[in-house]
Every structure is written in C-alpha cells, then in structure tokens.
Amino acid sequence: MVASTESQRPDDGRWSDKLLPLLGIALVTGGLVLLGWFAYLWFTPGEAPYQYRLIKEGEAKQFQNLN
C-alpha cells in the first residue's frame, strides 16, 4: 500500500519558509556582536585626561614655592 503524499510539501520549498530562521540567526548573531563590542568598550581603559612630566628632581628644600 502506498501512503498519500498530498500532505507533504514539495522538495523545492518556498523561500519564505527559510526567511524566518535566517532572520532569527542574523538577529542573534548581531546581538552577540553588539554585546561583545560593549564588553570591549567597558573593559578597555580610556586615555588619561592628564599627563605628568618630570621637570626637575631633588629634595623638598630645593622647591620653596611648594608650601
């Protein structure tokens, strides 16, 4: 006895059947990329807004203007 094949879909399929899974994969991948980017920005230290420069070395007695 041969089973009825009317309820089965044809082999070629429709492109809309593949759209939803591909869209879901793309959205999840994009979300993971954004999370990685924010984590990178969060844990990467920024540049200091100041820089110290050594002008002169010596004892405290040599620098009278530093009260």
Secondary structure as the mmCIF struct_conf table of DSSP 4:
data_model
#
loop_
_struct_conf.conf_type_id
_struct_conf.id
_struct_conf.beg_label_comp_id
_struct_conf.beg_label_asym_id
_struct_conf.beg_label_seq_id
_struct_conf.end_label_comp_id
_struct_conf.end_label_asym_id
_struct_conf.end_label_seq_id
HELX_LH_PP_P HELX_LH_PP_P1 VAL A 2 SER A 4
TURN_TY1_P TURN_TY1_P1 GLU A 6 SER A 7
BEND BEND1 GLN A 8 GLN A 8
HELX_LH_PP_P HELX_LH_PP_P2 ARG A 9 PRO A 10
BEND BEND2 ASP A 11 ASP A 12
TURN_TY1_P TURN_TY1_P2 TRP A 15 TRP A 15
HELX_RH_AL_P HELX_RH_AL_P1 SER A 16 PHE A 43
BEND BEND3 THR A 44 THR A 44
BEND BEND4 PRO A 49 PRO A 49
HELX_RH_3T_P HELX_RH_3T_P1 ALA A 60 GLN A 62
TURN_TY1_P TURN_TY1_P3 GLN A 64 ASN A 65
#
